[in-house]
Amino acid sequence: MTHNPERRNNRLIFKIIFGMILSLLIIGRIPLQLPLAFTTSFVPFEVSEPAYLPIDATDQYSNLVNLKQVKLVYKNEAESLTVWATTDLGWNHVTRWDEPIELLDGSNGYYTEVDQIKIVSWQHENVEYAIDYSGNRLSKEELVKIASSIER
């Protein structure tokens, strides 16, 4: 009985593709702390870090929440800032936004405070962004500056 080398190559390719898909599913389910470049290579949109970040972050990482959502985390002992980016529009289930805001580039967004967390949210080209801030130092205006500094 002769072995067909093409069939063997097809099996190898299938195993590689299956392994990659399985890895993506596992990465999406386990909240691994990863570098930004690695995390964003799995989503179909660009995610950039804020150019303006007035927090002295002692810990920063990103998570691939699922294949549509990424979060970037910057924190220290006193405060935490999380940047969310997702193509799942309307995912942020805030019951009421306190006020509309305008980012420095003229984009429209929203601001609210829920359970001592300040939230800024906006959309750009079918991607929804949000910044959640826990702490006492940063104002709404500072959060707008951070949001405006994210390249979109």
ABEGO torsion letter per residue (X at the ends): XBBBAAAAAAAAAAAAAAAAAAAAAAAAABBBBBBAAAAAAABABBBBBBABBABBBABBBBBBABAABBBBBBBBAABBBBBBBBABBGABBBABBABBBBBAAGBBBBBBBBGGBBBBBBBBGGBBBBBBBBEAABBAAAAAAAAAABBX
